[in-house]
Amino acid sequence: MKNKINTTRKSNIVIRMSLLLVLFISMSVTTSSTISVSAYPVEEVFDTDFDAYVENFIDTLCTPDDSVHMALINDTEIVHVKGYGAYPELDTVHLLGKLSQLFTVTAIMQLYEDGLIDILDNINDYLPYSLNNPNFPAYPIRIQYLLTGTSTLINTEDYWDLAMNETYPFEDMFYNLLHPSGDYYDSGQCWLDVDPPSIHYYISQIAFDLLAYIVEIVTTEDFSQYIADNILTPLGMTNTKLNYSEYDSSKLANQTILYNTPVHLPHTNYDGRGAIGWRTTIEDYVKFAYSFIHGVYDSTSILNSTSLDLIKTNYGNNYGFGLNLNWTMHQTGTERYDSLNSNVWNFPGQGSLGCYDEVLFNEKFGIVMLADAHAVLGDDQGVVNDFFEFIENAMLDLLREETTKTSFGILVVPVVFAFLATLIIQRRRTKN
């Protein structure tokens, strides 16, 4: 009996020591797990120092009566919408310039969703006349090529003269510029003499105007009315228009070219409605940008996920439908931000009309900037790069990924329970 008791005691000691060892190990062993945390609260990122930096940028590069408006999206929240400079009011109206083309991309993809067009179709399937590059007559001009900058179409002085003439009939522009029998065909050749497969990307406003014309043909509706009915009204963009005279003139931002002596361009309407002519406010455009990032804004979706994926697909030249898919953020010095430097889509800014507008985004953030001044850059390029780096770093401060030590705490509870249960069992055995 005595040996049996000693054996039981030894067994109990071994069990207890083993359980204590497991408990100690489970509480000590840790593993690295990456979790997303906010480095700083929103109010600490967009503070007085942030505002002062933006104001200083305007003072350095722009004129005293210029302004910049920006909107920043952090995941699913619009975290910062503000105006800076001479006209900080949020209802200040900016010319969108090239950002107008995202409306055109959206319209084309809506018609694609409705089965009214196919992006691989030849544009001649829709036009009342046939268009081909005379240098490559066998090369089909597909809708996709207009969207991806590979259509071989280029802008010319004749194009700009017609696009900026609001009284010139929109439907006549393409025939007269692009058809061999057109009035401006010989004087302003709008076709590249470059082998189409070798085209990397050529920013062609005329291509997006041609897409707008196709929308009008397919829908039998004025393009601006289509945009209002299918994009602006659903998203509540009540301050976005094509005609500047529909605004209170005191709300119109300047259009400034910064080159030696700054020049304020006069406000005018553009018949290039698919490429350059739209005006909006920062509060309006951030709704559109948000819907582009997340597919929905305020329960309203203007494109389905399939269309958004097609827009962001790389079509062999690091471009989607108007989007640069190979954007590298200016900030690259900190390893913890590396994962956020990939998969950034950018719609390059437009500056030829006295404005500079930019939108870039990925799955985690979005940046929209509307500026009423464009620098013909030279020595000032470094100032602009520093500015974008500053804005991007502010966003990344909200999104940084940090490695933390997380213990296997989940093991502690069952181990402690097992330890206590063993004590109870052994005491009962001893009594028996």
N, C-alpha and C positions, 0 to 999 in steps of 0.2 A: 504493500500500500504506500509506504514511504517513497519507494522508487517511482511509483506512478504519480504521486504528488509532485516530486522533484521534476519529473519529465514534463508534467503539465505546466509547472512554473517556467521551466526553460522555454517551452513552446510559446508561452504567453509573452515572455521577454523578447523572443525572436520576432514574433508577429508585431508587437508594439514598436520595436526598433525599426522594423521594415516599413511599417506604415508612417512612422515619424520621418524616415528618410525620404519616402515618396512625397510626403507633405512638404518637406523642406525643398526638395528639388522642384516640385510644381510651383512653389511660391518664388523660387529664385530664377528659374529658366525664363528668359524673355525672347521675343522674336521681333524683328523690325517689320513694321507694317506701315505702308504709305497711306495717309489719310489727308483729305483736303480740309484745310483750316483757313480761316481768315486771319491774315497777318495783322490787319488793322481794321477797326470799324470804318464804315463808309465816311462818317463825319471827320475822321482823322486823316483819311486819304485826300478828300476834296475839301481841304481846309484853306485858311487864309494864305498859306505859302503856295499852295496849288494855284489859287486865283492870281496871286502876285506874279507867278511865273508866266501864266498865260497872258496877263496884261502886259508884261515886259516884252513878251514875244511880239505882240501887236505893235507896241511902241518901237521895237527894233526894226521890224521888217515892213510894217504897214504905215499908212498915213493916220493922222490923229482922228479922222472921221470914218475909219474903217472898223469892222467888227467881226468877231468869230463866235459861232454858236456850236456847242457840242452836246452830244448825248451819249451816255455810256451804259451799256447793258451788262450786268453781272449775272450770268446764268439766266434765271427767269425774271430778274428784277431790272427795271430801268432805274439805275441808282443815281444818275447825275444828269440833269438837263439844265444848261445854263448858257447865258449870253455874256460876252465880254467885249470891251471896247466902247466905241461911241454909241452903239445902239444895242444895249444888252437885253432889251425887251424880247420875250420869247415869241411874240407875234411878228418879229422882224422877218421880212420876206426875202429869201435868197434865190437867185437864179441857180438852178441845179446843174446846168451845163451837161456834161457827159453822164452824170448820174441819172439823167432822164432815161437813159437806155435800159435801166432795170425795169421801168414800166413796160417797155416794149418787149423785153424778155418774158415778163409775166404774162402779157397779153397773148404772145405766141404760144406759150405753154398752156394757157387756159383753152385755147382753140385746139391744141393737141389733146388735152384731156377730153374735150367734147367730141373728138373724132373728126373734126372739120379740116385738119391739116395733119401731115406727117412731116417730122423734121428732116427726113431723108428725101422728101420730094424735091424735084427740080422746080425752081421758082417759075419756070415757064408753064408749069401746070396750072398756074393761077393768074398770070399776067395776060393782058389782052394782046400782047406782042411778045416776040421771042428775044431774049438777051443772052449773049455769049461773049466771052473774052475773045476778041479777034486774034489775039496771039496764041490762044489755045482753044480753038473752036469746038473741040471734042470734049472739053472739060465741062461737066455739068455744074451749074451754080445751084447748090442745094440750100435749103433753108438753114440747115445745120452750119453750113460754111459761112453764111452771113452772121450767125450767132457767135462763131468761134474765131472770127478774124482771118478766115482762110478763103474768102470768096474771090480774091484777086481784085476787088474794088478798092480804089483809092480816092481820097478827097482832092479836089482841084479848086482853083480860084473861082471857076465858073460855078462849081457846086456851092461854095460858100455864098456867092452873090445871090444865087437862087434861093438857098435855104434861109437866108437872112432877109428875104423880100417877102413880107407877109401877104402881099397882094398877088404874088405869083401862084398860079394854080398848082397845088401839090401833085396832082396826078400827071401833070405835063412835065414835071421836072425830070423824071427818070427816062422818059422817051427821048427828050431833047438832049440829055447828057449821055445816055448809054446805047441808044439805038443808032445804027449806021445812018439812018435818015433824019436823025435829030439835029436841031439847030446848033447845038454846042458840041456835037460829037467830035468833030475834027479839031476844034480849037482847044478843047480841054480834055484830052484823053484820060478817062477815069479807070483804065484797066492797067494793072501791073504787067510788066513784061518779065515775069519771073515764073519759072516752072512751078505750078501749083503745089506739088508734093513737098517742095523745099521751103514753102512759106512757113515761117515760125508763127508770127502773129502780126497783123497790121490793123491798127485802130482806125476803123473806117466809119465815120458818121453816116456816110451815104448808105452803107449797108443797113444800118438800123432804121433810117428813113424808108428804105425800100421794104423792110419788114413791116413798118407801120402802114405802108400802102397796101401790102398784102392783107393785113388785118382789115382794112377798109373794104377791099374787094370781097373777102370771104364773108364778112358780117353785113355788108351793104350799109355800114354805119360810119359816120365821121370818127376818126381815130380818137380825138380828144373826148368825144362823148362816150366811146367805148371804155376808155380809161376811167372816166368819171363813174360810169355805171357799175363797172366790174372790179375796180380797185379802190378808188377814192371814197365813194359812198359807203361800201361795206366796212371799211376800216375807220370811218369817221374822220377822214382827212378833208376837213371843210375849208382849209386854207391853202389848198394846192390847186393851181390854175395854170393855164397856158397863156392867157392874155393879161399882160401887166396892168392894163388900164382898168381891170376889174378890182384892183386893190386901191386902198387909200395910199396916195403917193408918199405920205410921210412914213409909211411902213416899209417902203422898198429900200433894201440895202444898196449901198454903192456897188458899182462894178468897176474895179480899179486894176489897171495894168501898172505894175511896179517895174519901171525900167528907166534908170536915171531919174527923170522927172516923172512922178506918178501922173497917170492920165485916168480920169473918170470917164468911162464910156456911157453914152446916153442909153436910157432904157428903150428897148425896142422889142417887138415880137418877132418870132422866127417861125418860118414855115417848116423848119426842120423838126417837126413835132415828135418824131420817133427817136431823135438823137440828142437834142440839146435844149429845147425850148421851155421846159417846165420850170415853174417857180413854186416854192414851198417854204414852210417854217420848220424849225427844228422839232417842234412838238408833233407836227404832222409826219415828217419823214422818219422819225424814230419808230412810229407805229408800223410803217411799211418795213423798215429794217428788222424790227422784232419779228414780224410775220415771216420774213425771209429766213431768219435764224431758226425759229421754232415751229414754223409751219402754221402758226395760229396766233392771232392777237385778239384779246378780249372776246374769246369764243368764236372768232371769225377766221376762217381759213380761205385764202385766195388761191392757193395751190396745194395739191396733195403731195404726199411724201415722195411718190415716184417721180413727179416732175422736178421737185427740189433736188433729188438725187441726180437726175439727168443734167440739171443746170450746173451741178458741182462735179460732174464727171470730167476726168482728164481726157481730152480728145486728141492726145498725141503731141501737144505743143505746150503742155502745162497751163492750158486755158480751158475753162468750161465755157458756158454761155455768157461771154463778157467778163467772166471772173478770172482773175489771176490765181491759179491754184498752187503757186510756188512762192508765196510771200514769205520772206524771212523777216522776222521782227528785228528792230534795231538793237534791242537789249539781248546780249548773248553771253554775258560774263558770269552768270550765276547758274550753277548746275541745277539747282532746284527748279528753275524755270524752263529747263530744256524741253520738257514734255509739252509745254504750252506754246512752244515755238513752231510746232508742226501743225499741219492741217488748218492753216489760216487762209481764208479766202479774202481777196481784196478786189475791190472795183476801183481801178486807177482813177485818180483825180483829173479834173478837167480845168484848164486855166485860160484857154484862148479867148474867152468872152468876159474876162475880168472877174472871174470867180475861181475859187479852188475848193472843191468838195471831195470828200473821201468817205468811204465806208469799208471797214474790214471786220471780219468776225470768224469765229469758229464755234464749236459746240458749247463753249463756256463763257464767251464774252463777245461783245460787239462795240465798235466805236464808230460814231457818225460825226463828221465835222463839216460844217458849212461856213465858208469864209468868203467875204466880199472883196478879196484882193488876191491877185495872182502875180507872183514874182517871176519875171523872165530871169531865171536863176543863173547865177554864175558863182561869185564868191559867197552868195547867200545860201547856197545849197546846204552847207554845214549847219547853219542856223535852223533850217527846216528839219534836217535830220535829227538834231538835238531835241527839237520840239516834239517830234513823233516818238522819240525814245522816252522822253519824259512822260508823255501821255500813256504809252504802252506800259511803262513801269508802274504807273499809278494803278492801272487795271490789274497788273500781275500781283501787286501788293494785296489785292482783294482775293486773289485766286491761288496764292502760292501753295505748293505741295510740300509738306514737311514730313520727314521720317521721325517717328516717335517709337518709344519702347512700350510694347503692350505685353503684359504678363499673361500666362495661361491661367488666368483667374478662374476660368470655368472648371478647372480640375480641382480647385481647392475644396469646393462644397462636397462633391462626392467622396473625396479622400477623408475629410473630417468626419463625414457621416459614417464611413466604413470603420474608421478608428473608434468612434464612440460605440458603434454597434458591436464591435469585437470585444470591447471592455465589458459590455452588458452580458454578452454570451458567455464569456469566460467566468464572470462572477456567478452566473447561474450554474455552470458546470461545477465550480468549486463547492457551492452549497450542496449540490447533489452528491 
